[in-house]
Amino acid sequence: MKAFLVLFGLIATVQLSLAVFGEFKHGDKNSKYFKKEPPLRATKPVAAVDAVYEGWIKQRMDNFDPQNTESFYMRYLFNFENFQPDGPIFIFVGGEWTVSPGMIQFGHMYDMAQALNGLLIYTEHRYYGETRPTANLTLDELRYLNIDQALADLAHFIVTIKQTFPGAENSGVILVGCSYSGTMVTWFMQKYPHLIKGAWALSGPLLAQVDFVEYQEVVSRAIHQVGGENCSNTIRNAFEQMETLAEQGNATELQRLFKLCKPLDLNNDLDVWSLFGDVASTWSGLVQYYYRHDRDIENACEGLELHKTNTTTDLEAYAQWIMNRWRINTCYDHTYESFLESWSGTSWDDWIAQSEWRQWYYQTCAEYGWYQSSGSEEILFGSNFPVNISVQICSDLYNGFFTPTSIQGNTDRTNIIYGAKNPSVRNVYSTHGEHDPWAPMGLDANENEDSPVVYLPGESHCSDLGSIGVRDTPEMVASKTRIFELVQKWLGIPPEQQKTLPPVA
């Protein structure tokens, strides 16, 4: 389990606390904690399930090699209950997850499509979900998993849908994406601007960076601002005390506190880094998918404070809190070796493929980096999960193919091709939450007058997917109103014919 290393997907967090009756192994607690679809909360009745249909489209295995005739079928979902001929096509672009009907049954994109008589589509990314182009996930079979191929898949999909779906030939296309798929819609506008009218990119990182130290900086600030000074001080003290025990060689006390199945070898950097990273990782999920009305950060801090009443040190309180949160009944297997064992499967039936981590981690090694390390003095979690462990995972999981030099070169390539924080696109509306740990990798200023960037106070990752609601902040309402106005402008709807969306209860 190395969820703290790459949280992208970043994807909607499911508060997964597993009751474990044997050993607690890497991969059990935080990996699946993150690999879900973006968080979309229903604020009104949703469209009927039978309004959503499944489709499959034939795609080229290699979109750039005319001599390669291999192909596969890409899955997508669609909802045409509100569609009228020549109405717009709204496509939610799938990222590193399995697509499901909810995204085209409710939410702000659904509301916009409903108001404009649009067709709703949800595409699945190659190598994720049920879209399985290859026989397995060996290193050689993963060579067709990259952003260039995925964007070309999407281009072919759009052209095909407009040619084959009745009444869609003259339809304008709007893309919506969140997290990695927010990255995708921005880059799609850059590479294929002739195929779409505009895009809404929620929480999309654009700067590829190996050592993503800013992630934990944002997490730490959010804990302090939302959870309070006492909470952040307790966490900082706990990690300082944990580091002191490690420096003193007191592996026995660390084993007792965290119920380790095996003695902690303080001479094994990978085991030490694994333990520290795991113990810090829970806060990443709490902050990344923080929702003000759920109060997850506040509740976690209050729970941590309760443990302080029966303990003598902040570390002991923190250890009791994290063990309780993970629901470890016997022991926790912290070793790097156990992590590799659980993550090394190459079959589609293996856990690591089913949870989609083998695919995503490969993309981070080959294209993005984005390893959330302890490389900043501004974080609460000490300095004992450096970027080195993430780079080592790239080498160990993929047969030694990736090296520190090649990983840096891969991120450099991505930035050169796509422009990092200067993508030079028009008609892209980008939104970020104040507490979103991914925001530092995204646009921080308007790209141009046609591509505004908005930061939402008090919000986090992909928090603006839902319908306009009475619990939305004024800033959130203004942002959702603005994207609907922009969509209508991009589609060429005259101002006097443009519509508005009322808030829902």
MARGU-454016 format. One record per residue (C-alpha): x, y, z; residue number from 1. Coordinates in steps of 0.5 Angstrom, whole numbers. Layout:
BEGIN
      c1      c2      c3     i
       X       Y       Z   NUM
...
end
This chain:
BEGIN
      c1      c2      c3     i
       0       0       0     1
       3       6      -2     2
      -3      11      -3     3
       1      17       0     4
       6      16      -6     5
       1      18     -12     6
      -6      20     -10     7
      -9      22     -16     8
     -14      19     -18     9
     -14      22     -14    10
     -21      20     -15    11
     -26      20     -10    12
     -25      18      -3    13
     -29      12       0    14
     -28      12       7    15
     -25       5       7    16
     -24       2      14    17
     -23      -5      13    18
     -24     -10      19    19
     -18     -14      19    20
     -18     -21      22    21
     -10     -23      20    22
      -5     -19      18    23
      -6     -12      15    24
      -2     -12       9    25
       0      -6       4    26
      -5      -5      -1    27
     -11      -6       4    28
     -12       1       7    29
     -11       7       3    30
     -10       4      -4    31
     -17       3      -6    32
     -18       9      -1    33
     -17      13      -7    34
     -18       9     -14    35
     -25      11     -15    36
     -29      16     -19    37
     -29      24     -18    38
     -34      25     -12    39
     -41      27     -14    40
     -46      29      -9    41
     -53      28     -11    42
     -57      34      -9    43
     -64      32     -13    44
     -67      26     -16    45
     -63      23     -21    46
     -64      20     -28    47
     -67      13     -28    48
     -62       8     -29    49
     -65       5     -35    50
     -64      12     -38    51
     -56      10     -39    52
     -54       6     -44    53
     -47       2     -45    54
     -43       2     -52    55
     -37       0     -55    56
     -33       3     -60    57
     -27       0     -64    58
     -20       4     -63    59
     -13       3     -66    60
      -8       0     -61    61
      -3       5     -64    62
      -6      11     -67    63
       0      14     -69    64
       3       7     -73    65
      -1       6     -80    66
       3      -1     -80    67
       0      -3     -73    68
      -7      -6     -75    69
      -8      -8     -68    70
     -15      -6     -65    71
     -19      -6     -58    72
     -26      -4     -56    73
     -27       2     -51    74
     -33       2     -47    75
     -37       9     -46    76
     -44      10     -43    77
     -49      15     -46    78
     -56      18     -44    79
     -60      21     -49    80
     -66      22     -45    81
     -66      30     -46    82
     -63      30     -53    83
     -66      33     -59    84
     -63      34     -66    85
     -57      39     -67    86
     -57      39     -59    87
     -50      39     -56    88
     -46      33     -54    89
     -43      34     -47    90
     -37      29     -46    91
     -35      27     -39    92
     -28      24     -40    93
     -26      18     -36    94
     -19      18     -32    95
     -16      13     -28    96
     -22       9     -26    97
     -28       5     -28    98
     -34       9     -31    99
     -41       8     -28   100
     -47      11     -29   101
     -48      17     -24   102
     -44      22     -28   103
     -49      22     -33   104
     -55      22     -29   105
     -54      28     -24   106
     -50      34     -23   107
     -48      40     -26   108
     -46      37     -33   109
     -52      34     -33   110
     -56      40     -31   111
     -53      44     -37   112
     -54      38     -42   113
     -62      38     -40   114
     -63      45     -40   115
     -60      45     -47   116
     -63      39     -50   117
     -56      35     -50   118
     -53      28     -51   119
     -49      26     -45   120
     -43      21     -46   121
     -38      18     -41   122
     -32      15     -44   123
     -27      10     -41   124
     -20      11     -41   125
     -16       5     -45   126
     -13       0     -40   127
     -18       2     -34   128
     -25      -1     -32   129
     -27      -6     -37   130
     -23      -3     -43   131
     -17      -8     -43   132
     -13      -7     -50   133
      -8     -12     -48   134
      -8     -19     -45   135
      -4     -17     -39   136
      -1     -12     -36   137
       7     -14     -37   138
      11      -8     -38   139
      11     -10     -45   140
       4      -9     -46   141
       3      -3     -42   142
       7       1     -48   143
       1       3     -51   144
      -2       7     -44   145
       0      14     -45   146
      -3      21     -45   147
      -2      21     -53   148
      -6      15     -55   149
     -11      17     -50   150
     -13      24     -53   151
     -12      20     -60   152
     -18      15     -58   153
     -22      21     -55   154
     -21      25     -62   155
     -23      18     -66   156
     -29      17     -61   157
     -32      24     -62   158
     -31      24     -70   159
     -35      17     -70   160
     -40      19     -65   161
     -42      25     -69   162
     -42      21     -76   163
     -46      15     -73   164
     -51      18     -67   165
     -57      20     -70   166
     -58      28     -70   167
     -51      29     -68   168
     -48      31     -74   169
     -48      38     -73   170
     -47      38     -65   171
     -42      42     -62   172
     -38      38     -57   173
     -36      40     -50   174
     -31      36     -45   175
     -31      36     -38   176
     -26      33     -34   177
     -24      32     -27   178
     -17      31     -24   179
     -13      27     -29   180
     -18      28     -34   181
     -18      35     -32   182
     -11      35     -35   183
     -14      31     -41   184
     -19      36     -43   185
     -14      42     -43   186
      -9      38     -47   187
     -15      36     -52   188
     -16      43     -53   189
      -9      44     -55   190
      -8      38     -59   191
     -15      38     -63   192
     -19      45     -62   193
     -22      43     -69   194
     -26      38     -65   195
     -29      41     -59   196
     -32      48     -57   197
     -30      48     -50   198
     -28      45     -44   199
     -29      45     -37   200
     -23      43     -33   201
     -24      41     -25   202
     -17      41     -21   203
     -13      39     -27   204
      -5      38     -26   205
      -1      41     -32   206
       6      41     -29   207
       9      34     -29   208
      14      34     -23   209
      18      28     -20   210
      18      31     -13   211
      11      34     -11   212
      13      37      -5   213
       7      42      -5   214
       2      37      -4   215
       4      35       3   216
       5      43       4   217
      -3      44       2   218
      -5      38       6   219
      -1      41      12   220
      -4      48      11   221
     -11      45      11   222
     -11      41      17   223
      -8      47      21   224
     -14      52      18   225
     -19      47      18   226
     -18      43      24   227
     -14      48      28   228
      -8      49      31   229
      -8      44      37   230
      -9      39      31   231
      -3      41      27   232
       1      41      33   233
      -1      34      35   234
       1      31      29   235
       7      35      28   236
       9      33      35   237
       8      26      34   238
      12      25      28   239
      18      29      31   240
      17      24      37   241
      17      18      32   242
      23      21      28   243
      27      21      35   244
      25      14      37   245
      28      12      30   246
      34      16      31   247
      35      13      38   248
      35       6      35   249
      28       5      39   250
      25       0      34   251
      22      -4      39   252
      17       2      41   253
      15       4      34   254
      14      -4      33   255
       9      -3      40   256
       6       3      38   257
       4       1      31   258
       3      -6      32   259
       8      -8      27   260
       8     -16      25   261
      15     -16      24   262
      21     -12      28   263
      22      -5      24   264
      29      -6      21   265
      32       2      22   266
      38       0      17   267
      33      -1      12   268
      31       6       9   269
      25       3       5   270
      22       0      11   271
      23       6      15   272
      20      10       9   273
      14       6       8   274
      12       6      15   275
      13      14      16   276
       9      15       9   277
       3      10      11   278
       2      13      18   279
       2      20      14   280
      -2      18       8   281
      -9      18      12   282
      -9      26      12   283
      -8      26       4   284
     -15      23       3   285
     -18      27       8   286
     -16      33       5   287
     -16      32      -2   288
     -24      30      -2   289
     -25      35       4   290
     -33      37       4   291
     -35      43       8   292
     -41      40      10   293
     -38      33      12   294
     -33      36      16   295
     -28      30      15   296
     -22      34      17   297
     -26      37      24   298
     -28      30      26   299
     -21      27      25   300
     -18      32      29   301
     -23      31      34   302
     -22      24      34   303
     -15      25      35   304
     -16      30      41   305
     -20      25      45   306
     -14      20      44   307
     -10      25      48   308
     -14      24      54   309
     -12      17      55   310
      -4      17      53   311
       2      21      55   312
       5      23      49   313
       2      26      42   314
       6      20      39   315
       2      15      43   316
      -5      19      42   317
      -3      19      34   318
      -1      11      34   319
      -8       9      38   320
     -12      14      33   321
      -9      11      27   322
      -9       4      29   323
     -17       5      31   324
     -18       8      24   325
     -15       3      20   326
     -18      -2      25   327
     -12      -7      26   328
     -14     -13      30   329
      -8     -16      30   330
      -2     -13      27   331
       0      -9      21   332
       5     -11      16   333
       9      -5      14   334
      15      -8      10   335
      17      -5       3   336
      18     -13       1   337
      10     -14       3   338
       8      -8      -1   339
      12     -11      -7   340
       9     -17      -7   341
       2     -15      -7   342
       3     -10     -12   343
       7     -14     -17   344
       1     -18     -21   345
       1     -17     -28   346
      -6     -21     -29   347
     -12     -17     -30   348
     -15     -21     -25   349
     -10     -19     -20   350
     -12     -14     -14   351
      -7      -9     -17   352
     -10      -9     -24   353
     -17      -9     -21   354
     -16      -3     -17   355
     -12       0     -23   356
      -6       2     -19   357
      -1      -2     -23   358
      -4       2     -29   359
      -4       9     -26   360
       3       8     -23   361
       6       6     -29   362
       4      13     -32   363
       7      17     -27   364
      13      13     -28   365
      13      14     -36   366
      10      21     -36   367
       8      25     -30   368
      12      24     -23   369
       7      27     -18   370
      10      23     -12   371
       8      26      -6   372
      14      27      -2   373
      16      29       5   374
      21      34       2   375
      19      40       5   376
      20      43      12   377
      13      46      12   378
       9      40      13   379
       7      37      19   380
       9      30      17   381
      17      30      18   382
      22      28      13   383
      22      20      13   384
      18      19       6   385
      23      22       1   386
      22      22      -7   387
      27      16      -7   388
      22      11      -5   389
      17      13     -11   390
      23      12     -16   391
      25       6     -13   392
      18       3     -14   393
      18       5     -21   394
      24       1     -22   395
      22      -5     -18   396
      15      -6     -21   397
      17      -5     -28   398
      23     -10     -28   399
      28      -4     -27   400
      26      -1     -34   401
      25       6     -30   402
      31      10     -27   403
      32      17     -23   404
      34      19     -30   405
      29      16     -34   406
      23      19     -30   407
      26      26     -30   408
      27      25     -37   409
      20      23     -38   410
      17      29     -34   411
      21      34     -38   412
      18      31     -44   413
      11      32     -42   414
      12      39     -40   415
      16      40     -47   416
      10      37     -51   417
       4      40     -47   418
       7      46     -44   419
       6      45     -37   420
       3      51     -34   421
       3      55     -41   422
      -2      50     -45   423
      -4      56     -50   424
     -11      54     -50   425
     -17      58     -51   426
     -24      56     -49   427
     -22      52     -43   428
     -25      54     -36   429
     -21      52     -30   430
     -23      51     -23   431
     -19      49     -17   432
     -20      49      -9   433
     -17      52      -4   434
     -15      46       0   435
     -14      42      -6   436
      -7      39      -6   437
      -7      38     -13   438
      -8      46     -14   439
       0      48     -14   440
       1      43     -21   441
      -5      47     -24   442
      -6      54     -27   443
      -6      59     -22   444
      -7      65     -27   445
     -12      66     -33   446
      -9      63     -39   447
     -12      69     -43   448
     -19      72     -43   449
     -22      66     -46   450
     -19      61     -41   451
     -21      64     -34   452
     -18      60     -28   453
     -22      61     -21   454
     -20      59     -14   455
     -26      57     -10   456
     -25      58      -2   457
     -26      53       3   458
     -26      47      -3   459
     -22      42      -5   460
     -21      37     -10   461
     -26      36     -16   462
     -31      39     -11   463
     -36      43     -16   464
     -38      37     -20   465
     -45      37     -17   466
     -52      41     -18   467
     -52      49     -16   468
     -55      48      -9   469
     -57      52      -3   470
     -51      50       1   471
     -46      52      -4   472
     -42      58      -2   473
     -43      65      -6   474
     -37      63     -10   475
     -39      56     -12   476
     -45      59     -15   477
     -42      64     -19   478
     -37      59     -21   479
     -42      54     -24   480
     -46      60     -27   481
     -40      62     -30   482
     -39      56     -34   483
     -46      55     -36   484
     -45      62     -39   485
     -39      60     -42   486
     -42      54     -45   487
     -47      57     -48   488
     -43      62     -51   489
     -38      57     -54   490
     -44      54     -57   491
     -46      60     -61   492
     -52      61     -57   493
     -54      69     -57   494
     -54      72     -51   495
     -62      73     -51   496
     -63      66     -52   497
     -58      64     -46   498
     -61      60     -40   499
     -60      60     -33   500
     -60      54     -28   501
     -64      55     -21   502
     -61      52     -15   503
     -64      46     -12   504
     -66      45      -5   505
end
